[in-house]
Amino acid sequence: MSTLWLLADEVAESMRVYNERAAAHGAATPRTRDGVRRFFDGTELLAPGVVALPDWRPGPNDARAANIPMWGGVGRKP
């Protein structure tokens, strides 16, 4: 099994659990990194860009977090 398929399975399972728990608040939409990146069009994307949540500006002494199948980033309006 490739890592890509493993991550796809993890994303699908995390979305299933999220949707079950958040049914009263609406459902989430799973997106690829590029799918999230498009929300930053027209902004200055701050470093390190759109990355997995544990990789967004970790502290110098932070241990590498477990893989979290979610993307994050910050964009500044010009």
PQR file with spaces between the fields and no chain letter, atoms N, CA, C, O and H, PARSE charges and radii, in Angstrom:
ATOM       1  N    MET     1       0.856   -1.179    0.000 -0.4000 1.5000
ATOM       2  CA   MET     1       0.000    0.000    0.000 -0.0000 2.0000
ATOM       3  C    MET     1       0.895    1.232    0.000  0.5500 1.7000
ATOM       4  O    MET     1       1.831    1.326    0.795 -0.5500 1.4000
ATOM       5  N    SER     2       0.614    2.155   -0.872 -0.4000 1.5000
ATOM       6  CA   SER     2       1.421    3.369   -0.933 -0.0000 2.0000
ATOM       7  C    SER     2       1.005    4.338    0.164  0.5500 1.7000
ATOM       8  O    SER     2      -0.101    4.263    0.697 -0.5500 1.4000
ATOM       9  H    SER     2      -0.146    2.078   -1.517  0.4000 1.0000
ATOM      10  N    THR     3       1.910    5.242    0.485 -0.4000 1.5000
ATOM      11  CA   THR     3       1.619    6.260    1.495 -0.0000 2.0000
ATOM      12  C    THR     3       0.432    7.110    1.076  0.5500 1.7000
ATOM      13  O    THR     3      -0.394    7.482    1.909 -0.5500 1.4000
ATOM      14  H    THR     3       2.809    5.303    0.052  0.4000 1.0000
ATOM      15  N    LEU     4       0.341    7.421   -0.224 -0.4000 1.5000
ATOM      16  CA   LEU     4      -0.761    8.246   -0.700 -0.0000 2.0000
ATOM      17  C    LEU     4      -2.100    7.598   -0.385  0.5500 1.7000
ATOM      18  O    LEU     4      -3.016    8.271    0.087 -0.5500 1.4000
ATOM      19  H    LEU     4       1.012    7.118   -0.901  0.4000 1.0000
ATOM      20  N    TRP     5      -2.224    6.307   -0.638 -0.4000 1.5000
ATOM      21  CA   TRP     5      -3.488    5.622   -0.353 -0.0000 2.0000
ATOM      22  C    TRP     5      -3.741    5.552    1.138  0.5500 1.7000
ATOM      23  O    TRP     5      -4.884    5.675    1.579 -0.5500 1.4000
ATOM      24  H    TRP     5      -1.480    5.760   -1.021  0.4000 1.0000
ATOM      25  N    LEU     6      -2.691    5.358    1.922 -0.4000 1.5000
ATOM      26  CA   LEU     6      -2.849    5.331    3.377 -0.0000 2.0000
ATOM      27  C    LEU     6      -3.388    6.669    3.858  0.5500 1.7000
ATOM      28  O    LEU     6      -4.306    6.710    4.677 -0.5500 1.4000
ATOM      29  H    LEU     6      -1.763    5.258    1.564  0.4000 1.0000
ATOM      30  N    LEU     7      -2.826    7.761    3.356 -0.4000 1.5000
ATOM      31  CA   LEU     7      -3.305    9.081    3.770 -0.0000 2.0000
ATOM      32  C    LEU     7      -4.732    9.312    3.303  0.5500 1.7000
ATOM      33  O    LEU     7      -5.534    9.894    4.033 -0.5500 1.4000
ATOM      34  H    LEU     7      -2.080    7.727    2.691  0.4000 1.0000
ATOM      35  N    ALA     8      -5.059    8.865    2.102 -0.4000 1.5000
ATOM      36  CA   ALA     8      -6.426    9.023    1.608 -0.0000 2.0000
ATOM      37  C    ALA     8      -7.403    8.283    2.513  0.5500 1.7000
ATOM      38  O    ALA     8      -8.484    8.795    2.804 -0.5500 1.4000
ATOM      39  H    ALA     8      -4.407    8.392    1.509  0.4000 1.0000
ATOM      40  N    ASP     9      -7.039    7.090    2.959 -0.4000 1.5000
ATOM      41  CA   ASP     9      -7.888    6.331    3.877 -0.0000 2.0000
ATOM      42  C    ASP     9      -8.026    7.051    5.213  0.5500 1.7000
ATOM      43  O    ASP     9      -9.114    7.099    5.787 -0.5500 1.4000
ATOM      44  H    ASP     9      -6.161    6.674    2.723  0.4000 1.0000
ATOM      45  N    GLU    10      -6.911    7.616    5.711 -0.4000 1.5000
ATOM      46  CA   GLU    10      -6.955    8.352    6.974 -0.0000 2.0000
ATOM      47  C    GLU    10      -7.837    9.590    6.858  0.5500 1.7000
ATOM      48  O    GLU    10      -8.604    9.897    7.770 -0.5500 1.4000
ATOM      49  H    GLU    10      -6.028    7.576    5.245  0.4000 1.0000
ATOM      50  N    VAL    11      -7.731   10.291    5.752 -0.4000 1.5000
ATOM      51  CA   VAL    11      -8.559   11.480    5.537 -0.0000 2.0000
ATOM      52  C    VAL    11     -10.028   11.090    5.496  0.5500 1.7000
ATOM      53  O    VAL    11     -10.864   11.733    6.131 -0.5500 1.4000
ATOM      54  H    VAL    11      -7.109   10.042    5.011  0.4000 1.0000
ATOM      55  N    ALA    12     -10.341   10.042    4.753 -0.4000 1.5000
ATOM      56  CA   ALA    12     -11.738    9.602    4.643 -0.0000 2.0000
ATOM      57  C    ALA    12     -12.288    9.225    6.012  0.5500 1.7000
ATOM      58  O    ALA    12     -13.415    9.589    6.346 -0.5500 1.4000
ATOM      59  H    ALA    12      -9.662    9.520    4.237  0.4000 1.0000
ATOM      60  N    GLU    13     -11.510    8.503    6.803 -0.4000 1.5000
ATOM      61  CA   GLU    13     -11.973    8.100    8.140 -0.0000 2.0000
ATOM      62  C    GLU    13     -12.120    9.314    9.052  0.5500 1.7000
ATOM      63  O    GLU    13     -13.097    9.410    9.795 -0.5500 1.4000
ATOM      64  H    GLU    13     -10.594    8.208    6.531  0.4000 1.0000
ATOM      65  N    SER    14     -11.165   10.242    9.006 -0.4000 1.5000
ATOM      66  CA   SER    14     -11.269   11.423    9.869 -0.0000 2.0000
ATOM      67  C    SER    14     -12.474   12.268    9.474  0.5500 1.7000
ATOM      68  O    SER    14     -13.140   12.835   10.340 -0.5500 1.4000
ATOM      69  H    SER    14     -10.372   10.163    8.402  0.4000 1.0000
ATOM      70  N    MET    15     -12.761   12.359    8.180 -0.4000 1.5000
ATOM      71  CA   MET    15     -13.924   13.117    7.735 -0.0000 2.0000
ATOM      72  C    MET    15     -15.217   12.435    8.160  0.5500 1.7000
ATOM      73  O    MET    15     -16.180   13.108    8.529 -0.5500 1.4000
ATOM      74  H    MET    15     -12.220   11.899    7.477  0.4000 1.0000
ATOM      75  N    ARG    16     -15.249   11.118    8.113 -0.4000 1.5000
ATOM      76  CA   ARG    16     -16.441   10.385    8.542 -0.0000 2.0000
ATOM      77  C    ARG    16     -16.719   10.673   10.011  0.5500 1.7000
ATOM      78  O    ARG    16     -17.855   10.971   10.380 -0.5500 1.4000
ATOM      79  H    ARG    16     -14.468   10.571    7.814  0.4000 1.0000
ATOM      80  N    VAL    17     -15.689   10.587   10.852 -0.4000 1.5000
ATOM      81  CA   VAL    17     -15.853   10.848   12.283 -0.0000 2.0000
ATOM      82  C    VAL    17     -16.249   12.304   12.514  0.5500 1.7000
ATOM      83  O    VAL    17     -17.147   12.585   13.307 -0.5500 1.4000
ATOM      84  H    VAL    17     -14.767   10.346   10.552  0.4000 1.0000
ATOM      85  N    TYR    18     -15.584   13.228   11.825 -0.4000 1.5000
ATOM      86  CA   TYR    18     -15.912   14.647   11.981 -0.0000 2.0000
ATOM      87  C    TYR    18     -17.376   14.898   11.631  0.5500 1.7000
ATOM      88  O    TYR    18     -18.099   15.557   12.379 -0.5500 1.4000
ATOM      89  H    TYR    18     -14.854   12.999   11.181  0.4000 1.0000
ATOM      90  N    ASN    19     -17.801   14.373   10.497 -0.4000 1.5000
ATOM      91  CA   ASN    19     -19.177   14.603   10.053 -0.0000 2.0000
ATOM      92  C    ASN    19     -20.190   14.010   11.011  0.5500 1.7000
ATOM      93  O    ASN    19     -21.256   14.592   11.215 -0.5500 1.4000
ATOM      94  H    ASN    19     -17.214   13.838    9.889  0.4000 1.0000
ATOM      95  N    GLU    20     -19.884   12.867   11.604 -0.4000 1.5000
ATOM      96  CA   GLU    20     -20.792   12.289   12.596 -0.0000 2.0000
ATOM      97  C    GLU    20     -20.921   13.199   13.810  0.5500 1.7000
ATOM      98  O    GLU    20     -22.022   13.408   14.321 -0.5500 1.4000
ATOM      99  H    GLU    20     -19.018   12.394   11.439  0.4000 1.0000
ATOM     100  N    ARG    21     -19.797   13.739   14.271 -0.4000 1.5000
ATOM     101  CA   ARG    21     -19.791   14.556   15.486 -0.0000 2.0000
ATOM     102  C    ARG    21     -20.274   15.976   15.247  0.5500 1.7000
ATOM     103  O    ARG    21     -20.777   16.622   16.166 -0.5500 1.4000
ATOM     104  H    ARG    21     -18.903   13.569   13.856  0.4000 1.0000
ATOM     105  N    ALA    22     -20.129   16.470   14.023 -0.4000 1.5000
ATOM     106  CA   ALA    22     -20.473   17.855   13.739 -0.0000 2.0000
ATOM     107  C    ALA    22     -21.750   17.982   12.916  0.5500 1.7000
ATOM     108  O    ALA    22     -21.990   19.016   12.292 -0.5500 1.4000
ATOM     109  H    ALA    22     -19.721   15.945   13.276  0.4000 1.0000
ATOM     110  N    ALA    23     -22.561   16.945   12.914 -0.4000 1.5000
ATOM     111  CA   ALA    23     -23.775   16.951   12.088 -0.0000 2.0000
ATOM     112  C    ALA    23     -24.663   18.158   12.392  0.5500 1.7000
ATOM     113  O    ALA    23     -25.299   18.706   11.492 -0.5500 1.4000
ATOM     114  H    ALA    23     -22.366   16.105   13.421  0.4000 1.0000
ATOM     115  N    ALA    24     -24.704   18.562   13.631 -0.4000 1.5000
ATOM     116  CA   ALA    24     -25.546   19.700   14.005 -0.0000 2.0000
ATOM     117  C    ALA    24     -24.975   21.028   13.493  0.5500 1.7000
ATOM     118  O    ALA    24     -25.682   22.035   13.441 -0.5500 1.4000
ATOM     119  H    ALA    24     -24.187   18.118   14.362  0.4000 1.0000
ATOM     120  N    HIS    25     -23.705   21.022   13.122 -0.4000 1.5000
ATOM     121  CA   HIS    25     -23.037   22.256   12.694 -0.0000 2.0000
ATOM     122  C    HIS    25     -22.724   22.263   11.207  0.5500 1.7000
ATOM     123  O    HIS    25     -22.072   23.192   10.731 -0.5500 1.4000
ATOM     124  H    HIS    25     -23.130   20.204   13.165  0.4000 1.0000
ATOM     125  N    GLY    26     -23.158   21.281   10.473 -0.4000 1.5000
ATOM     126  CA   GLY    26     -22.850   21.188    9.046 -0.0000 2.0000
ATOM     127  C    GLY    26     -21.686   20.246    8.813  0.5500 1.7000
ATOM     128  O    GLY    26     -20.972   19.897    9.753 -0.5500 1.4000
ATOM     129  H    GLY    26     -23.688   20.526   10.860  0.4000 1.0000
ATOM     130  N    ALA    27     -21.491   19.837    7.593 -0.4000 1.5000
ATOM     131  CA   ALA    27     -20.453   18.868    7.243 -0.0000 2.0000
ATOM     132  C    ALA    27     -19.207   19.582    6.722  0.5500 1.7000
ATOM     133  O    ALA    27     -19.282   20.697    6.207 -0.5500 1.4000
ATOM     134  H    ALA    27     -22.071   20.120    6.829  0.4000 1.0000
ATOM     135  N    ALA    28     -18.078   18.925    6.864 -0.4000 1.5000
ATOM     136  CA   ALA    28     -16.820   19.425    6.326 -0.0000 2.0000
ATOM     137  C    ALA    28     -16.640   18.888    4.909  0.5500 1.7000
ATOM     138  O    ALA    28     -17.260   17.897    4.524 -0.5500 1.4000
ATOM     139  H    ALA    28     -18.017   18.019    7.282  0.4000 1.0000
ATOM     140  N    THR    29     -15.797   19.545    4.153 -0.4000 1.5000
ATOM     141  CA   THR    29     -15.495   19.109    2.794 -0.0000 2.0000
ATOM     142  C    THR    29     -14.028   18.743    2.708  0.5500 1.7000
ATOM     143  O    THR    29     -13.174   19.614    2.876 -0.5500 1.4000
ATOM     144  H    THR    29     -15.293   20.350    4.466  0.4000 1.0000
ATOM     145  N    PRO    30     -13.705   17.476    2.452 -0.5600 1.5000
ATOM     146  CA   PRO    30     -12.291   17.108    2.323  0.2800 2.0000
ATOM     147  C    PRO    30     -11.692   17.775    1.090  0.5500 1.7000
ATOM     148  O    PRO    30     -12.328   17.823    0.037 -0.5500 1.4000
ATOM     149  N    ARG    31     -10.465   18.291    1.219 -0.4000 1.5000
ATOM     150  CA   ARG    31      -9.795   18.966    0.107 -0.0000 2.0000
ATOM     151  C    ARG    31      -8.338   18.539    0.046  0.5500 1.7000
ATOM     152  O    ARG    31      -7.733   18.198    1.062 -0.5500 1.4000
ATOM     153  H    ARG    31      -9.948   18.252    2.074  0.4000 1.0000
ATOM     154  N    THR    32      -7.790   18.563   -1.149 -0.4000 1.5000
ATOM     155  CA   THR    32      -6.362   18.331   -1.341 -0.0000 2.0000
ATOM     156  C    THR    32      -5.606   19.598   -0.950  0.5500 1.7000
ATOM     157  O    THR    32      -6.216   20.635   -0.690 -0.5500 1.4000
ATOM     158  H    THR    32      -8.282   18.840   -1.974  0.4000 1.0000
ATOM     159  N    ARG    33      -4.288   19.510   -0.911 -0.4000 1.5000
ATOM     160  CA   ARG    33      -3.473   20.686   -0.619 -0.0000 2.0000
ATOM     161  C    ARG    33      -3.755   21.783   -1.637  0.5500 1.7000
ATOM     162  O    ARG    33      -3.930   22.944   -1.267 -0.5500 1.4000
ATOM     163  H    ARG    33      -3.793   18.668   -1.123  0.4000 1.0000
ATOM     164  N    ASP    34      -3.801   21.419   -2.925 -0.4000 1.5000
ATOM     165  CA   ASP    34      -4.097   22.421   -3.957 -0.0000 2.0000
ATOM     166  C    ASP    34      -5.506   22.976   -3.803  0.5500 1.7000
ATOM     167  O    ASP    34      -5.748   24.147   -4.097 -0.5500 1.4000
ATOM     168  H    ASP    34      -3.659   20.476   -3.225  0.4000 1.0000
ATOM     169  N    GLY    35      -6.428   22.150   -3.349 -0.4000 1.5000
ATOM     170  CA   GLY    35      -7.791   22.616   -3.121 -0.0000 2.0000
ATOM     171  C    GLY    35      -7.862   23.661   -2.025  0.5500 1.7000
ATOM     172  O    GLY    35      -8.679   24.578   -2.099 -0.5500 1.4000
ATOM     173  H    GLY    35      -6.232   21.199   -3.111  0.4000 1.0000
ATOM     174  N    VAL    36      -7.018   23.539   -1.008 -0.4000 1.5000
ATOM     175  CA   VAL    36      -6.949   24.531    0.068 -0.0000 2.0000
ATOM     176  C    VAL    36      -6.167   25.752   -0.418  0.5500 1.7000
ATOM     177  O    VAL    36      -6.523   26.889   -0.110 -0.5500 1.4000
ATOM     178  H    VAL    36      -6.354   22.793   -0.948  0.4000 1.0000
ATOM     179  N    ARG    37      -5.110   25.506   -1.171 -0.4000 1.5000
ATOM     180  CA   ARG    37      -4.250   26.596   -1.652 -0.0000 2.0000
ATOM     181  C    ARG    37      -5.053   27.648   -2.434  0.5500 1.7000
ATOM     182  O    ARG    37      -4.740   28.837   -2.368 -0.5500 1.4000
ATOM     183  H    ARG    37      -4.821   24.582   -1.421  0.4000 1.0000
ATOM     184  N    ARG    38      -6.072   27.222   -3.164 -0.4000 1.5000
ATOM     185  CA   ARG    38      -6.828   28.175   -3.986 -0.0000 2.0000
ATOM     186  C    ARG    38      -7.550   29.218   -3.135  0.5500 1.7000
ATOM     187  O    ARG    38      -7.876   30.295   -3.636 -0.5500 1.4000
ATOM     188  H    ARG    38      -6.326   26.256   -3.218  0.4000 1.0000
ATOM     189  N    PHE    39      -7.805   28.922   -1.863 -0.4000 1.5000
ATOM     190  CA   PHE    39      -8.447   29.903   -0.987 -0.0000 2.0000
ATOM     191  C    PHE    39      -7.517   31.082   -0.684  0.5500 1.7000
ATOM     192  O    PHE    39      -7.964   32.116   -0.188 -0.5500 1.4000
ATOM     193  H    PHE    39      -7.540   28.048   -1.457  0.4000 1.0000
ATOM     194  N    PHE    40      -6.249   30.926   -0.979 -0.4000 1.5000
ATOM     195  CA   PHE    40      -5.272   31.978   -0.728 -0.0000 2.0000
ATOM     196  C    PHE    40      -4.967   32.798   -1.978  0.5500 1.7000
ATOM     197  O    PHE    40      -4.121   33.692   -1.939 -0.5500 1.4000
ATOM     198  H    PHE    40      -5.886   30.085   -1.382  0.4000 1.0000
ATOM     199  N    ASP    41      -5.646   32.503   -3.084 -0.4000 1.5000
ATOM     200  CA   ASP    41      -5.448   33.293   -4.309 -0.0000 2.0000
ATOM     201  C    ASP    41      -5.724   34.758   -4.005  0.5500 1.7000
ATOM     202  O    ASP    41      -6.716   35.090   -3.357 -0.5500 1.4000
ATOM     203  H    ASP    41      -6.333   31.777   -3.116  0.4000 1.0000
ATOM     204  N    GLY    42      -4.841   35.630   -4.477 -0.4000 1.5000
ATOM     205  CA   GLY    42      -5.004   37.060   -4.248 -0.0000 2.0000
ATOM     206  C    GLY    42      -4.410   37.536   -2.938  0.5500 1.7000
ATOM     207  O    GLY    42      -4.526   38.712   -2.594 -0.5500 1.4000
ATOM     208  H    GLY    42      -4.035   35.360   -5.004  0.4000 1.0000
ATOM     209  N    THR    43      -3.773   36.630   -2.199 -0.4000 1.5000
ATOM     210  CA   THR    43      -3.118   37.023   -0.953 -0.0000 2.0000
ATOM     211  C    THR    43      -1.632   36.727   -1.046  0.5500 1.7000
ATOM     212  O    THR    43      -1.184   35.975   -1.912 -0.5500 1.4000
ATOM     213  H    THR    43      -3.679   35.674   -2.478  0.4000 1.0000
ATOM     214  N    GLU    44      -0.881   37.325   -0.145 -0.4000 1.5000
ATOM     215  CA   GLU    44       0.532   36.997    0.004 -0.0000 2.0000
ATOM     216  C    GLU    44       0.591   35.841    0.995  0.5500 1.7000
ATOM     217  O    GLU    44       0.356   36.032    2.188 -0.5500 1.4000
ATOM     218  H    GLU    44      -1.245   37.935    0.558  0.4000 1.0000
ATOM     219  N    LEU    45       0.902   34.655    0.512 -0.4000 1.5000
ATOM     220  CA   LEU    45       0.945   33.471    1.363 -0.0000 2.0000
ATOM     221  C    LEU    45       2.203   33.509    2.213  0.5500 1.7000
ATOM     222  O    LEU    45       3.314   33.543    1.684 -0.5500 1.4000
ATOM     223  H    LEU    45       1.094   34.500   -0.457  0.4000 1.0000
ATOM     224  N    LEU    46       2.031   33.504    3.530 -0.4000 1.5000
ATOM     225  CA   LEU    46       3.171   33.566    4.438 -0.0000 2.0000
ATOM     226  C    LEU    46       3.861   32.215    4.534  0.5500 1.7000
ATOM     227  O    LEU    46       3.220   31.174    4.392 -0.5500 1.4000
ATOM     228  H    LEU    46       1.128   33.476    3.959  0.4000 1.0000
ATOM     229  N    ALA    47       5.168   32.231    4.775 -0.4000 1.5000
ATOM     230  CA   ALA    47       5.948   31.005    4.929 -0.0000 2.0000
ATOM     231  C    ALA    47       5.459   30.244    6.159  0.5500 1.7000
ATOM     232  O    ALA    47       5.161   30.867    7.178 -0.5500 1.4000
ATOM     233  H    ALA    47       5.689   33.077    4.890  0.4000 1.0000
ATOM     234  N    PRO    48       5.372   28.972    6.098 -0.5600 1.5000
ATOM     235  CA   PRO    48       5.871   28.069    5.062  0.2800 2.0000
ATOM     236  C    PRO    48       4.856   27.726    3.977  0.5500 1.7000
ATOM     237  O    PRO    48       5.051   26.742    3.263 -0.5500 1.4000
ATOM     238  N    GLY    49       3.799   28.484    3.827 -0.4000 1.5000
ATOM     239  CA   GLY    49       2.798   28.208    2.804 -0.0000 2.0000
ATOM     240  C    GLY    49       1.707   27.299    3.330  0.5500 1.7000
ATOM     241  O    GLY    49       1.463   27.245    4.535 -0.5500 1.4000
ATOM     242  H    GLY    49       3.640   29.284    4.407  0.4000 1.0000
ATOM     243  N    VAL    50       1.057   26.593    2.441 -0.4000 1.5000
ATOM     244  CA   VAL    50       0.014   25.643    2.825 -0.0000 2.0000
ATOM     245  C    VAL    50       0.701   24.310    3.088  0.5500 1.7000
ATOM     246  O    VAL    50       1.234   23.678    2.176 -0.5500 1.4000
ATOM     247  H    VAL    50       1.256   26.637    1.462  0.4000 1.0000
ATOM     248  N    VAL    51       0.680   23.901    4.332 -0.4000 1.5000
ATOM     249  CA   VAL    51       1.367   22.676    4.754 -0.0000 2.0000
ATOM     250  C    VAL    51       0.477   21.906    5.721  0.5500 1.7000
ATOM     251  O    VAL    51      -0.538   22.421    6.189 -0.5500 1.4000
ATOM     252  H    VAL    51       0.247   24.415    5.073  0.4000 1.0000
ATOM     253  N    ALA    52       0.866   20.672    6.014 -0.4000 1.5000
ATOM     254  CA   ALA    52       0.165   19.890    7.030 -0.0000 2.0000
ATOM     255  C    ALA    52       0.224   20.666    8.350  0.5500 1.7000
ATOM     256  O    ALA    52       1.248   21.272    8.664 -0.5500 1.4000
ATOM     257  H    ALA    52       1.691   20.254    5.634  0.4000 1.0000
ATOM     258  N    LEU    53      -0.850   20.652    9.111 -0.4000 1.5000
ATOM     259  CA   LEU    53      -0.935   21.477   10.330 -0.0000 2.0000
ATOM     260  C    LEU    53       0.271   21.359   11.260  0.5500 1.7000
ATOM     261  O    LEU    53       0.737   22.385   11.755 -0.5500 1.4000
ATOM     262  H    LEU    53      -1.682   20.160    8.856  0.4000 1.0000
ATOM     263  N    PRO    54       0.804   20.157   11.525 -0.5600 1.5000
ATOM     264  CA   PRO    54       1.954   20.096   12.436  0.2800 2.0000
ATOM     265  C    PRO    54       3.208   20.764   11.878  0.5500 1.7000
ATOM     266  O    PRO    54       4.139   21.053   12.630 -0.5500 1.4000
ATOM     267  N    ASP    55       3.241   21.015   10.561 -0.4000 1.5000
ATOM     268  CA   ASP    55       4.421   21.607    9.932 -0.0000 2.0000
ATOM     269  C    ASP    55       4.340   23.120    9.812  0.5500 1.7000
ATOM     270  O    ASP    55       5.274   23.749    9.314 -0.5500 1.4000
ATOM     271  H    ASP    55       2.484   20.780    9.951  0.4000 1.0000
ATOM     272  N    TRP    56       3.223   23.724   10.266 -0.4000 1.5000
ATOM     273  CA   TRP    56       3.097   25.168   10.140 -0.0000 2.0000
ATOM     274  C    TRP    56       3.751   25.830   11.340  0.5500 1.7000
ATOM     275  O    TRP    56       3.181   25.887   12.430 -0.5500 1.4000
ATOM     276  H    TRP    56       2.465   23.213   10.670  0.4000 1.0000
ATOM     277  N    ARG    57       4.943   26.320   11.118 -0.4000 1.5000
ATOM     278  CA   ARG    57       5.735   27.032   12.121 -0.0000 2.0000
ATOM     279  C    ARG    57       5.882   26.290   13.455  0.5500 1.7000
ATOM     280  O    ARG    57       5.506   26.820   14.501 -0.5500 1.4000
ATOM     281  H    ARG    57       5.405   26.274   10.232  0.4000 1.0000
ATOM     282  N    PRO    58       6.421   25.081   13.422 -0.5600 1.5000
ATOM     283  CA   PRO    58       6.667   24.391   14.691  0.2800 2.0000
ATOM     284  C    PRO    58       7.779   25.107   15.456  0.5500 1.7000
ATOM     285  O    PRO    58       8.657   25.727   14.855 -0.5500 1.4000
ATOM     286  N    GLY    59       7.734   25.016   16.768 -0.4000 1.5000
ATOM     287  CA   GLY    59       8.784   25.606   17.581 -0.0000 2.0000
ATOM     288  C    GLY    59      10.076   24.824   17.443  0.5500 1.7000
ATOM     289  O    GLY    59      10.059   23.675   17.003 -0.5500 1.4000
ATOM     290  H    GLY    59       7.021   24.512   17.256  0.4000 1.0000
ATOM     291  N    PRO    60      11.211   25.437   17.816 -0.5600 1.5000
ATOM     292  CA   PRO    60      12.511   24.780   17.635  0.2800 2.0000
ATOM     293  C    PRO    60      12.653   23.487   18.452  0.5500 1.7000
ATOM     294  O    PRO    60      13.425   22.602   18.083 -0.5500 1.4000
ATOM     295  N    ASN    61      11.922   23.380   19.538 -0.4000 1.5000
ATOM     296  CA   ASN    61      12.031   22.188   20.378 -0.0000 2.0000
ATOM     297  C    ASN    61      10.804   21.283   20.272  0.5500 1.7000
ATOM     298  O    ASN    61      10.679   20.315   21.022 -0.5500 1.4000
ATOM     299  H    ASN    61      11.295   24.098   19.838  0.4000 1.0000
ATOM     300  N    ASP    62       9.900   21.595   19.344 -0.4000 1.5000
ATOM     301  CA   ASP    62       8.700   20.771   19.188 -0.0000 2.0000
ATOM     302  C    ASP    62       9.057   19.437   18.557  0.5500 1.7000
ATOM     303  O    ASP    62       9.786   19.374   17.567 -0.5500 1.4000
ATOM     304  H    ASP    62      10.001   22.382   18.735  0.4000 1.0000
ATOM     305  N    ALA    63       8.532   18.376   19.145 -0.4000 1.5000
ATOM     306  CA   ALA    63       8.694   17.054   18.554 -0.0000 2.0000
ATOM     307  C    ALA    63       7.813   16.976   17.314  0.5500 1.7000
ATOM     308  O    ALA    63       6.779   17.638   17.236 -0.5500 1.4000
ATOM     309  H    ALA    63       7.940   18.427   19.949  0.4000 1.0000
ATOM     310  N    ARG    64       8.218   16.182   16.365 -0.4000 1.5000
ATOM     311  CA   ARG    64       7.422   16.004   15.138 -0.0000 2.0000
ATOM     312  C    ARG    64       6.107   15.363   15.530  0.5500 1.7000
ATOM     313  O    ARG    64       6.087   14.265   16.087 -0.5500 1.4000
ATOM     314  H    ARG    64       9.059   15.643   16.427  0.4000 1.0000
ATOM     315  N    ALA    65       5.013   16.040   15.242 -0.4000 1.5000
ATOM     316  CA   ALA    65       3.679   15.533   15.576 -0.0000 2.0000
ATOM     317  C    ALA    65       3.299   14.402   14.634  0.5500 1.7000
ATOM     318  O    ALA    65       3.838   14.273   13.534 -0.5500 1.4000
ATOM     319  H    ALA    65       5.030   16.932   14.790  0.4000 1.0000
ATOM     320  N    ALA    66       2.374   13.602   15.086 -0.4000 1.5000
ATOM     321  CA   ALA    66       1.835   12.556   14.226 -0.0000 2.0000
ATOM     322  C    ALA    66       1.187   13.199   13.007  0.5500 1.7000
ATOM     323  O    ALA    66       0.744   14.346   13.054 -0.5500 1.4000
ATOM     324  H    ALA    66       1.937   13.707   15.979  0.4000 1.0000
ATOM     325  N    ASN    67       1.141   12.457   11.936 -0.4000 1.5000
ATOM     326  CA   ASN    67       0.548   12.994   10.716 -0.0000 2.0000
ATOM     327  C    ASN    67      -0.922   13.330   10.954  0.5500 1.7000
ATOM     328  O    ASN    67      -1.705   12.485   11.386 -0.5500 1.4000
ATOM     329  H    ASN    67       1.501   11.525   11.898  0.4000 1.0000
ATOM     330  N    ILE    68      -1.276   14.568   10.667 -0.4000 1.5000
ATOM     331  CA   ILE    68      -2.665   15.020   10.778 -0.0000 2.0000
ATOM     332  C    ILE    68      -3.119   15.355    9.369  0.5500 1.7000
ATOM     333  O    ILE    68      -2.533   16.237    8.741 -0.5500 1.4000
ATOM     334  H    ILE    68      -0.640   15.255   10.315  0.4000 1.0000
ATOM     335  N    PRO    69      -4.125   14.694    8.856 -0.5600 1.5000
ATOM     336  CA   PRO    69      -4.520   14.915    7.461  0.2800 2.0000
ATOM     337  C    PRO    69      -5.351   16.184    7.276  0.5500 1.7000
ATOM     338  O    PRO    69      -6.486   16.142    6.801 -0.5500 1.4000
ATOM     339  N    MET    70      -4.748   17.324    7.670 -0.4000 1.5000
ATOM     340  CA   MET    70      -5.414   18.619    7.511 -0.0000 2.0000
ATOM     341  C    MET    70      -4.362   19.627    7.056  0.5500 1.7000
ATOM     342  O    MET    70      -3.190   19.519    7.416 -0.5500 1.4000
ATOM     343  H    MET    70      -3.826   17.358    8.056  0.4000 1.0000
ATOM     344  N    TRP    71      -4.789   20.603    6.263 -0.4000 1.5000
ATOM     345  CA   TRP    71      -3.892   21.625    5.732 -0.0000 2.0000
ATOM     346  C    TRP    71      -4.154   22.964    6.398  0.5500 1.7000
ATOM     347  O    TRP    71      -5.284   23.259    6.787 -0.5500 1.4000
ATOM     348  H    TRP    71      -5.741   20.690    5.970  0.4000 1.0000
ATOM     349  N    GLY    72      -3.100   23.784    6.532 -0.4000 1.5000
ATOM     350  CA   GLY    72      -3.261   25.103    7.100 -0.0000 2.0000
ATOM     351  C    GLY    72      -2.305   26.091    6.457  0.5500 1.7000
ATOM     352  O    GLY    72      -1.290   25.700    5.880 -0.5500 1.4000
ATOM     353  H    GLY    72      -2.182   23.544    6.216  0.4000 1.0000
ATOM     354  N    GLY    73      -2.629   27.354    6.558 -0.4000 1.5000
ATOM     355  CA   GLY    73      -1.782   28.410    6.031 -0.0000 2.0000
ATOM     356  C    GLY    73      -2.341   29.758    6.445  0.5500 1.7000
ATOM     357  O    GLY    73      -3.449   29.851    6.973 -0.5500 1.4000
ATOM     358  H    GLY    73      -3.453   27.671    7.027  0.4000 1.0000
ATOM     359  N    VAL    74      -1.560   30.801    6.198 -0.4000 1.5000
ATOM     360  CA   VAL    74      -2.001   32.164    6.497 -0.0000 2.0000
ATOM     361  C    VAL    74      -1.642   33.032    5.300  0.5500 1.7000
ATOM     362  O    VAL    74      -0.513   32.999    4.810 -0.5500 1.4000
ATOM     363  H    VAL    74      -0.660   30.725    5.768  0.4000 1.0000
ATOM     364  N    GLY    75      -2.611   33.802    4.840 -0.4000 1.5000
ATOM     365  CA   GLY    75      -2.373   34.721    3.736 -0.0000 2.0000
ATOM     366  C    GLY    75      -2.656   36.148    4.173  0.5500 1.7000
ATOM     367  O    GLY    75      -3.564   36.399    4.965 -0.5500 1.4000
ATOM     368  H    GLY    75      -3.528   33.829    5.238  0.4000 1.0000
ATOM     369  N    ARG    76      -1.874   37.070    3.655 -0.4000 1.5000
ATOM     370  CA   ARG    76      -2.042   38.487    3.976 -0.0000 2.0000
ATOM     371  C    ARG    76      -2.572   39.205    2.746  0.5500 1.7000
ATOM     372  O    ARG    76      -2.056   39.018    1.644 -0.5500 1.4000
ATOM     373  H    ARG    76      -1.136   36.866    3.012  0.4000 1.0000
ATOM     374  N    LYS    77      -3.604   40.029    2.930 -0.4000 1.5000
ATOM     375  CA   LYS    77      -4.119   40.807    1.799 -0.0000 2.0000
ATOM     376  C    LYS    77      -3.102   41.861    1.444  0.5500 1.7000
ATOM     377  O    LYS    77      -2.564   42.530    2.327 -0.5500 1.4000
ATOM     378  H    LYS    77      -4.023   40.181    3.826  0.4000 1.0000
ATOM     379  N    PRO    78      -2.825   42.022    0.138 -0.5600 1.5000
ATOM     380  CA   PRO    78      -1.824   43.030   -0.268  0.2800 2.0000
ATOM     381  C    PRO    78      -2.322   44.444   -0.051  0.5500 1.7000
ATOM     382  O    PRO    78      -1.605   45.402   -0.340 -0.5500 1.4000
